Amino acid sequence: MTTAHTAHAGEAPYYYVPPDSVHPIRASLCMLATLVGAALWVNSYAIGPWLCLIGILSLFVVLYGWFGDAIRESEGGLNSQRIDHSYRWSMTWFIFSEVMFFSAFFGSLWYTREVTTPWLSTLDTQTLLWPGFSGAWPNQGPAGTIAPFQTVGPFWLPTINTALLLSSGVTLTIAHHALRAAHRSKAIFWLALTVILGFAFVACQAYEYHHAYTELNLRFTSGAYGALFYMLTGFHGFHVILGATMLTVIWLRLVRGRMGGVSIGDGGKPEMLAGMRAHANFAEYAPFVLILTGLIELARGPSLWLWILTVVFVIARIAHPIGIMRPAPNALRAAGAMGTWIVTAILACWALGIAYQANSAAAPAGPAIEMAPPQG
């Protein structure tokens, strides 16, 4: 396949269509190996961890080649303004799909905690099905067949992780504005700090998982609580890894001086900065997922307000990248950014208040979850 229209000398084609590529099928096979390995790992097959690791490493090798091809196309002058708009729309819809993805898990968590657990603790259900089930959250299930476990307390690992990701959002914003102002060395420094903070979060989360598994006995098999905890925080950590990896590629291009517009700012080639803006939108999304997860787990307060803030946040996250695609100054972009920051401030204060109350009322690690033996 070739370009859709023949380009004039020195001009980008009307709409560049790349040749056939093996990257999509290779990436699909790597993700298949990763998921199959994870499934085998959960079911205690010895080959599972190794297959999962091979799939993840192979995926990064494929992404390295894929990123390289995309960069060469961009630096070769093949991407016109229409391609730039396509990339931005793709990132917008990708962020929307991520919102829907996590909304499904948040909905499952809400339904389990607010609907099924109280229903199983009603008098009729206790009399006919599950005698002695208290309906507290978290729990070992009505059958009481799950091994006792402890919940992860708000201090100190979750608090440190939240601080790391909120700090990475600030440093990334500084790096972006430095790049727009043509301050290359400043952009390199702050973007490098952002990447370090992102991978530091991943390391802390890995330690937290080891602590939960070995000391708290909180496992993937610890009922609905354990399954949802690891699905939400695990996918969140995976997104942080992807976001930090993409920003690492941007940082390397900046260090090598291969990022267009670095020396002349947005007044030169503003379309070349779309990559950083798109990746910034992706990476900035990660901290809010962590905060929402922590709130839903710890708040036990007015769910209505939490969901209102979630809806406002979703609208703001969608409005911001759409506004990026339009000429500045742009009211939609400003409203999206302002809505994001307002929701962030409210959620951060709420999370700190919850953590303070929980720390005052309980030990650093939550109490062991034990069930009374079934009666009769």
LINRAFEN-V902862 format. One record per pair of residues at least 6 apart in sequence whose ideal C-beta (glycine too) atoms are under 8 Angstrom apart, sorted by the first residue. I is the first residue (numbers start at 0). GAP is how many residues later the second one is. D is the distance in whole Angstrom. If there is no record, write none. Layout:
I,GAP,D  I,GAP,D
//
This chain:
0,16,5  0,17,7  0,18,6  0,19,7  1,15,7  1,17,8  2,10,4  2,11,7  2,12,7  2,13,5  2,14,6  2,75,8  3,9,7  3,10,6  3,11,4  3,12,8  3,13,6  4,8,6  4,9,4  4,10,7  5,7,7  6,6,4  6,7,7  9,67,8  10,66,8  11,65,5  11,66,6  11,67,6  11,68,4  11,71,8  12,65,6  12,67,6  13,66,7  13,68,7  14,65,7  14,67,5  14,68,7  15,57,7  15,62,4  15,63,6  15,64,7  15,67,6  17,51,7  17,55,7  20,45,8  20,48,7  22,39,6  22,42,6  22,43,4  22,46,7  25,32,8  25,36,5  26,32,6  26,35,5  26,36,7  26,39,7  28,29,8  29,25,5  29,26,8  29,28,4  29,29,4  29,32,6  30,24,7  30,28,6  31,23,7  32,18,6  32,19,8  32,21,6  32,22,3  32,25,7  33,17,8  33,18,6  33,21,3  33,22,6  33,25,7  34,20,8  35,15,6  35,19,8  36,10,8  36,11,5  36,12,7  36,13,7  36,14,3  36,15,3  36,16,7  36,17,7  36,18,6  37,10,7  37,14,5  38,9,7  39,7,6  39,8,3  39,11,6  39,12,8  40,7,3  40,8,5  40,11,6  41,6,7  41,178,6  59,185,7  62,182,7  66,182,5  70,178,8  70,182,7  70,187,8  72,6,6  73,186,8  73,198,7  74,183,7  74,185,8  78,192,8  80,190,7  83,187,4  83,190,6  84,240,6  86,187,6  86,188,8  86,191,7  87,186,6  87,190,6  87,233,7  87,236,6  87,237,5  88,236,7  90,187,4  90,190,6  90,191,7  90,230,6  91,226,7  91,229,4  91,230,6  91,233,8  93,188,7  94,186,6  94,187,7  94,190,6  94,222,6  94,223,7  94,226,6  95,222,6  97,141,7  97,187,7  98,215,5  98,218,7  98,219,7  100,134,8  101,130,7  101,133,7  101,134,8  101,187,6  102,211,8  104,123,7  104,126,6  104,127,5  104,130,8  105,126,8  105,186,7  105,187,8  105,190,6  105,204,8  107,120,6  108,119,5  108,123,7  108,187,6  108,188,8  109,186,7  109,193,7  111,112,5  111,116,7  112,24,5  113,189,7  116,18,5  116,19,8  116,20,6  116,22,7  117,17,6  118,6,7  119,9,8  119,10,6  119,13,6  119,15,6  119,22,5  120,12,6  120,13,6  120,14,3  124,8,7  125,6,7  125,7,6  128,13,7  129,12,4  129,13,7  129,244,7  130,243,6  130,244,4  130,245,6  131,12,8  131,239,7  131,240,5  131,241,7  131,242,5  131,243,5  132,6,8  132,9,4  132,11,8  132,238,8  133,237,8  133,238,7  136,88,8  136,163,8  137,13,6  137,85,7  137,86,8  137,87,4  137,231,6  138,84,7  138,86,7  138,230,6  138,232,7  139,6,4  139,7,8  139,8,7  139,9,8  139,82,8  139,83,6  139,229,6  139,230,7  139,231,5  140,82,5  140,83,7  143,227,4  143,228,8  143,229,7  143,230,6  145,75,7  145,76,6  145,77,5  146,70,6  146,75,7  147,69,7  147,220,5  147,221,6  147,222,5  148,67,6  148,68,4  148,69,5  148,70,7  148,73,5  148,77,7  148,219,7  148,220,6  149,65,8  149,66,4  149,67,7  149,68,6  149,215,5  149,216,5  149,217,7  149,218,5  149,219,7  150,65,7  150,67,7  150,74,8  150,214,7  150,215,3  150,216,8  150,218,7  151,6,6  151,56,7  151,59,8  151,60,6  151,64,7  151,66,7  151,77,8  151,213,7  151,214,7  152,205,7  152,206,8  152,209,7  152,210,7  152,211,4  152,212,5  152,213,6  153,140,8  153,144,6  153,200,7  153,201,4  153,204,5  153,205,6  154,200,7  154,204,6  154,209,5  155,208,7  156,47,6  156,50,7  156,51,5  156,54,7  157,50,7  157,136,6  157,197,8  158,196,6  159,44,6  160,40,5  160,43,5  160,44,6  160,47,7  160,129,7  161,125,7  161,128,6  161,129,7  161,132,7  161,186,8  161,189,7  163,33,5  163,34,8  163,36,6  163,37,4  163,40,7  164,32,7  164,33,8  164,36,6  164,75,7  164,121,6  164,122,4  164,125,6  165,121,6  165,178,8  165,182,7  166,30,6  167,26,5  167,29,4  167,30,5  167,33,7  167,115,7  167,119,7  168,114,8  168,115,5  168,118,6  168,175,8  170,19,5  170,20,8  170,22,5  170,23,4  170,26,7  171,18,7  171,19,7  171,22,5  171,75,7  171,108,5  171,111,6  171,112,7  172,107,8  172,111,8  173,12,8  173,16,5  174,11,8  174,12,5  174,14,8  174,15,4  174,16,4  174,19,6  174,101,8  175,11,8  175,100,6  175,101,7  175,104,6  177,6,8  177,8,4  177,9,4  177,12,6  178,8,4  178,75,8  178,80,8  178,82,8  178,83,7  178,86,8  178,94,6  178,97,6  179,85,6  179,86,5  179,93,7  180,84,6  181,79,8  181,80,7  181,81,6  181,82,6  181,83,4  183,70,7  183,73,8  183,78,5  183,79,7  186,67,6  186,75,8  187,63,7  187,66,5  187,67,6  190,56,6  190,59,7  190,60,5  190,63,7  191,59,6  193,50,8  193,53,6  193,89,8  194,49,5  194,52,5  194,53,5  194,56,6  197,42,6  197,43,8  197,45,7  197,46,3  197,49,7  197,85,7  198,42,8  198,45,6  200,36,8  200,39,6  201,35,6  201,38,6  201,39,6  201,42,7  204,28,7  204,32,5  208,21,8  211,6,4  211,7,8  212,6,6  214,150,8  215,149,6  217,8,6  217,11,7  218,7,6  219,6,6  219,7,6  219,10,5  220,6,8  221,7,8  224,144,8  228,68,8  231,57,8  231,61,5  232,57,8  232,60,7  235,50,6  235,53,5  235,54,6  235,57,7  238,43,8  238,46,8  238,47,5  238,50,7  239,43,8  239,46,5  241,40,8  242,36,7  242,39,5  242,40,4  242,43,6  243,39,7  245,33,5  245,36,7  245,37,7  246,32,6  246,33,8  246,36,6  249,9,7  249,25,6  249,26,5  249,29,6  252,6,5  253,8,7  258,13,6  258,14,8  258,17,8  259,8,7  259,9,4  259,12,3  260,7,5  260,8,4  260,9,7  260,11,5  260,12,6  265,7,6  273,50,8  276,47,6  277,43,7  277,46,8  280,36,8  280,39,7  280,40,5  280,43,8  283,56,8  284,32,6  286,57,8  287,25,6  287,29,8  287,52,8  287,55,8  287,56,7  287,59,7  290,53,8  290,56,5  290,57,7  290,60,6  291,14,8  291,18,6  291,21,8  291,55,7  293,57,6  293,60,8  294,11,6  294,52,6  294,55,6  294,56,6  294,59,7  295,10,7  297,53,8  297,56,5  297,57,7  297,60,6  298,7,6  298,51,7  298,55,6  308,34,5  308,37,6  308,38,6  311,27,6  311,30,8  311,31,6  312,26,7  312,27,7  312,30,4  314,21,8  314,24,7  315,19,7  315,20,5  315,21,8  315,22,8  315,23,3  315,24,5  315,27,7  316,19,7  316,23,6  317,18,7  318,13,5  318,14,7  318,16,6  318,17,4  318,20,7  319,12,8  319,13,6  319,16,3  319,17,6  319,20,6  320,15,8  321,10,6  321,11,8  321,14,8  322,7,5  322,8,8  322,9,4  322,10,3  322,11,7  322,12,8  322,13,6  323,6,8  323,9,6  325,6,7  325,7,7
//
